[in-house]
Amino acid sequence: MREYTSIIGWAALACCFADHAIAAEQQAVLKTEFVYEQAPFPQCHASTIAQTPEGLLAAWFGGSREGQKDVGIWLSHNPSGKWSPPVQVADGRSDDGALYPCWNPVLFQQPKGPLVLFYKVGPSPDAWWGMRLTSDDAGKTWSKPQRLGRGILGPIKNKPILLNDGSLLCGSSTEHDGWKVHLELTTDLGNTCQKTVPAAGAEPFAAIQPTLLAWTSGKIQILCRSRQRAIVQSWSDDASKTWTPLSRTNLPNPNSGIDALMLRQGFALLVYNHTLTGRSPLNLAFSKDGIKWTPGPVLETEPGEYSYPAIIQTSDGLVHITYTWKRQRIKHVVIDPDKLPQ
């Protein structure tokens, strides 16, 4: 089994890995499609995906351009293998009537409870606030927008994980005082929370948007986007009460969002851009320990932006990935994890 050894090592072995990745893609990628072909907005970004009792649901923000006041939260249902036309479910209108852009939706289906749509509203990422909608009918209808508790942002880009005690652990971050990662532990969907921050390390990192992996050992790992040209990580072995200092992984990051997933099979999948610059290619890698990562299918290789992935595993064992396709559409890919090379 080949492993990523270093950023430089990847460059040196790119030709060898190409055949490996192509073979993996042919075996494991079952389906690729666009969530929609046409929409009433020109740009989109930051998709999220969840499985509800009535099928898949995807959401994203869309409008004239990221950061504009007309940017809202849109979603599409897929109850039986076909995506519905996009519908808008939230905008950024505040109580005083002012209109702000929406950002970074995150869907989470509670095992025994409503479907939750977390998102952000505000003029920019350094001044936004956390919001949520809830649905009791698999996303057909939604509650009125609710602001999260004071100072709580909720999951900033990637899905939270449900801990054994029923609390929700959200990977979050702030950008108003430099890029800083933190974790929010909540038992009431973001009305209140306990915050923890990875300890300071010898090497300072500007990192945001953590994705979480709960390993069978009981440890929790976060993997984060950074400005230091590498995916960075931190670990907790006490249910998120304390975290190790952020440290580099051997995977590159071109300052772009990532997402990861712990499979029922016991290994992790990571979707990310394996490059130091730009947002192509878009890659899949897998690991049995969170340290050594093996290359999987390459989802995109052409020039352009392929970014901000979201990844889940559905009840049938298949893996579903959505991501931004050139800021024009949201793409959906289905992976059979049992066909990944072991």
C-alpha positions in Angstrom: 0.0 0.0 0.0 1.5 3.3 -1.0 1.5 6.2 1.5 1.9 9.9 1.3 5.3 10.5 2.8 5.9 14.3 2.3 4.8 17.1 0.0 8.1 16.9 -1.8 7.8 13.1 -1.9 4.4 13.4 -3.6 5.9 15.6 -6.3 8.6 13.1 -7.0 6.2 10.1 -7.1 3.4 11.8 -9.0 3.8 9.6 -12.1 3.7 6.5 -10.0 0.6 7.5 -8.1 -1.2 8.5 -11.3 -1.8 4.9 -12.4 -2.7 4.0 -8.9 -5.3 6.9 -8.7 -6.8 6.1 -12.1 -7.3 2.4 -11.2 -8.8 3.4 -7.8 -11.2 5.8 -9.6 -12.4 3.2 -12.0 -13.1 0.7 -9.3 -14.6 3.0 -6.6 -16.4 5.9 -8.3 -19.9 4.7 -9.0 -21.5 8.0 -10.1 -20.7 11.6 -10.9 -23.4 14.2 -11.6 -24.4 17.8 -11.1 -27.0 18.5 -8.4 -28.5 21.0 -10.8 -27.9 22.2 -14.4 -29.6 25.6 -14.2 -30.3 27.9 -11.2 -31.6 31.4 -10.6 -28.2 32.5 -9.4 -24.9 32.7 -11.2 -22.5 31.5 -8.5 -22.5 28.9 -5.7 -20.1 27.6 -3.1 -19.7 25.7 0.2 -22.0 22.7 -0.2 -23.2 20.3 2.5 -25.0 17.0 2.3 -27.0 14.8 4.7 -29.1 11.7 4.6 -32.7 12.1 5.9 -35.4 9.4 6.4 -36.6 10.5 3.0 -33.3 10.5 1.1 -30.4 12.8 0.4 -30.5 16.6 0.9 -27.8 19.0 -0.3 -27.5 22.7 0.5 -25.0 25.5 -0.4 -24.9 29.3 -0.6 -25.8 31.0 -3.9 -26.1 34.4 -5.4 -24.5 37.0 -7.6 -21.1 36.5 -5.9 -19.7 35.4 -2.6 -20.1 38.1 0.0 -22.9 40.0 -1.8 -26.2 40.8 0.0 -28.3 38.6 -2.4 -26.4 35.4 -1.4 -28.8 33.0 0.4 -28.9 29.4 1.4 -30.3 27.0 -1.3 -31.1 23.3 -1.2 -32.1 20.4 -3.3 -33.8 17.1 -2.4 -32.9 13.7 -3.8 -35.5 11.2 -2.5 -35.1 8.6 -5.2 -32.0 9.1 -7.2 -32.9 12.5 -8.9 -32.2 15.9 -7.5 -35.0 18.4 -7.3 -34.6 22.0 -8.6 -32.9 24.3 -6.1 -35.1 26.3 -3.7 -34.0 29.1 -1.4 -34.6 28.4 2.3 -32.8 31.3 4.0 -31.5 34.8 3.4 -29.5 37.1 5.5 -32.2 39.6 6.6 -31.7 40.6 10.2 -34.4 41.7 12.7 -33.8 45.4 11.9 -34.4 44.7 8.2 -30.8 45.0 7.1 -29.7 42.4 4.5 -26.4 40.6 4.8 -24.9 37.7 2.8 -25.2 34.1 4.0 -22.3 31.7 4.3 -21.3 28.0 4.8 -24.4 25.9 5.4 -23.9 22.7 7.4 -26.6 20.0 7.5 -26.9 17.6 10.3 -29.7 14.9 10.7 -30.1 14.1 14.4 -30.7 10.3 14.9 -33.7 11.1 17.1 -34.7 14.6 16.4 -35.0 17.3 13.7 -32.8 17.9 10.7 -30.7 21.0 11.5 -29.3 23.5 9.0 -26.5 25.6 10.5 -25.3 28.6 8.6 -23.6 32.0 9.0 -24.9 35.5 8.3 -22.9 38.7 8.3 -20.9 41.1 6.1 -17.7 39.0 6.1 -16.2 35.9 7.8 -14.5 38.1 10.4 -17.9 39.6 11.4 -20.5 36.9 10.9 -22.7 35.2 13.4 -24.2 31.7 13.7 -27.7 30.8 12.6 -29.8 27.7 12.4 -33.1 26.3 10.9 -34.7 23.0 11.9 -37.1 20.7 10.0 -39.3 17.9 11.3 -40.2 16.7 7.8 -36.8 15.9 6.2 -36.4 19.5 4.9 -39.8 20.1 3.2 -40.6 22.9 5.7 -38.3 24.8 8.0 -38.6 26.7 11.3 -38.0 30.5 11.4 -34.3 31.4 11.5 -32.8 31.3 14.9 -29.6 33.0 16.0 -27.2 30.8 18.0 -26.2 31.8 21.5 -24.0 34.8 22.1 -20.5 34.1 20.7 -21.4 30.7 19.3 -20.8 30.1 15.6 -21.7 26.4 15.3 -20.0 24.1 12.8 -18.1 26.6 10.6 -17.9 24.5 7.4 -18.0 20.8 8.1 -20.5 18.5 9.8 -20.4 18.0 13.5 -20.1 14.6 15.2 -22.4 13.1 17.8 -20.6 11.9 21.0 -21.6 9.0 23.1 -23.2 11.2 25.7 -25.5 12.8 23.1 -23.7 16.1 22.9 -22.8 17.6 19.5 -19.1 18.4 18.8 -18.7 21.2 16.2 -15.4 22.1 14.5 -15.4 25.9 14.5 -13.0 28.8 13.9 -12.8 32.6 14.0 -11.2 35.1 11.6 -11.6 38.5 13.4 -8.3 38.3 15.3 -6.2 36.1 12.9 -7.2 32.6 11.9 -7.9 30.5 15.0 -9.5 27.1 15.5 -11.7 26.1 18.3 -14.3 23.3 19.2 -17.8 23.9 20.4 -19.5 21.2 22.5 -23.3 21.7 22.7 -26.3 19.8 24.1 -28.9 22.2 22.8 -28.0 22.8 19.1 -26.0 25.9 19.8 -28.0 27.8 22.4 -25.1 27.2 24.8 -21.8 25.5 24.4 -18.4 24.7 26.0 -15.4 25.8 24.0 -12.0 24.3 23.8 -9.0 25.5 21.9 -6.0 23.4 20.7 -2.9 24.3 22.8 -0.3 26.6 21.3 2.6 24.8 19.8 6.2 25.7 18.8 5.1 26.5 15.2 2.3 29.1 14.9 -0.5 28.2 12.5 -3.2 30.3 10.9 -5.9 27.6 10.7 -9.7 27.4 10.2 -12.5 25.1 9.3 -11.7 21.9 11.2 -13.1 18.5 10.2 -13.5 15.8 12.8 -12.6 12.1 13.0 -13.7 10.0 15.9 -11.3 7.0 15.9 -12.3 3.6 17.4 -9.5 4.1 20.0 -11.5 6.8 21.5 -9.3 9.6 20.2 -10.7 12.5 18.2 -8.7 14.1 15.5 -9.2 17.4 13.8 -7.8 18.3 10.4 -7.7 21.9 9.4 -7.2 24.2 6.5 -4.2 26.5 7.0 -2.2 29.4 5.5 1.0 27.4 6.0 0.6 25.3 2.8 -0.2 22.1 4.8 -3.2 20.4 6.4 -2.7 20.7 10.1 -4.0 18.5 12.9 -4.7 18.2 16.6 -5.8 15.3 18.8 -7.9 14.8 21.9 -8.1 11.6 24.0 -10.5 13.0 26.6 -13.7 13.6 24.6 -12.6 17.1 23.4 -11.8 18.5 26.9 -8.2 19.1 25.9 -6.3 19.1 22.6 -2.7 18.6 21.5 -0.9 21.6 19.9 -1.6 22.0 16.2 1.0 20.3 14.0 1.6 19.7 10.4 0.5 16.6 8.6 2.4 15.4 5.5 -0.5 16.6 3.2 -0.4 19.9 1.4 -3.1 22.6 1.5 -3.5 25.5 -0.9 -5.5 27.5 1.7 -8.7 25.7 0.7 -11.5 23.8 2.6 -11.3 20.1 3.3 -13.6 17.5 4.8 -13.1 14.0 6.3 -15.2 11.0 7.3 -14.8 8.1 9.6 -16.3 5.0 7.9 -18.1 2.2 9.6 -15.3 0.0 8.1 -12.9 1.6 10.6 -10.8 3.8 8.3 -11.0 7.5 7.4 -11.6 9.2 4.1 -10.3 12.7 3.3 -11.3 15.0 0.4 -8.9 17.8 -0.3 -6.9 19.6 -3.0 -3.5 17.8 -3.2 -1.6 20.9 -4.3 0.2 23.8 -2.9 -1.5 26.4 -5.1 -4.9 26.6 -6.8 -7.9 24.4 -6.2 -7.3 21.6 -8.7 -6.8 18.7 -8.5 -9.4 17.5 -6.0 -8.3 14.3 -4.3 -9.6 11.5 -2.1 -7.2 9.8 0.4 -7.8 7.2 3.1 -6.1 6.2 6.3 -6.2 3.6 9.1 -4.6 5.8 11.7 -5.0 9.4 10.7 -1.2 9.7 10.1 -0.4 7.7 7.0 -2.6 8.6 4.1 -3.0 6.5 0.9 -4.1 8.1 -2.4 -7.5 7.2 -3.7 -9.5 8.5 -6.6 -8.7 11.9 -8.1 -12.1 13.5 -8.5 -11.0 16.5 -10.7 -7.9 17.2 -12.7 -8.8 19.9 -15.2 -7.9 23.6 -14.7 -10.5 25.4 -12.6 -11.8 25.5 -9.0 -13.0 22.3 -7.4 -13.2 23.0 -3.8 -15.0 23.0 -0.4 -16.0 19.3 -0.4 -18.5 17.7 2.0 -18.5 13.9 2.6 -20.9 11.5 4.3 -21.6 7.7 4.4 -25.2 6.7 3.9 -27.0 3.7 5.5 -26.3 1.5 2.5 -22.5 1.9 3.1 -21.9 4.2 0.1 -20.0 7.4 0.4 -21.4 10.7 -1.1 -19.3 13.7 -1.8 -20.5 17.2 -2.9 -18.2 20.1 -3.9 -18.0 23.4 -5.7 -17.5 23.0 -9.5 -16.0 26.2 -10.9 -18.3 28.3 -8.6 -21.0 27.5 -11.2 -22.6 24.3 -10.0 -22.5 21.7 -7.2 -21.2 18.3 -8.2 -22.2 15.0 -6.5 -20.0 11.9 -6.5 -20.8 8.4 -5.2 -18.0 6.2 -3.9 -18.0 2.5 -3.0 -15.5 2.4 -0.2 -15.2 -1.4 -0.4 -13.6 -0.9 -3.8 -10.8 1.3 -2.6 -7.4 -0.4 -2.9 -6.4 -1.9 0.4 
